[in-house]
Amino acid sequence: MKATEVKDVMSGKNPHNVDARVIYDTEHAMVVHITLKPGESLRRHITPVDVAFYVLEGKGTVEIGQDRLEAGPDMIIESPARVPHRWINDGPGVFRVLVMKVPKPKESTVIL
């Protein structure tokens, strides 16, 4: 059994220039914790695997392909592989979301 305190997982540099912390990373899956401050957003990008997002805190907008959805706490949003997507914090507070990639991608994410 392995337990890791999230506060001890360091955020690395990323092409989105936001707080994105890999909190779970095995050969089978990956989970990333993203915190967006008001006005921050991810760049549109494409992942090589399906992704499930779980909103932890705040309200934000997700764009997946041509669709746009307002999302809030305890919502799960699915994003199919190879479809451009991004998150936007257009609200007044912090927005936090978990990004779950299963299986773990073997190819890199493509930033658009």
Order of alpha helices (4+ residues) and beta strands (2+ residues): beta-beta-beta-beta-beta-beta-beta-beta-beta-beta
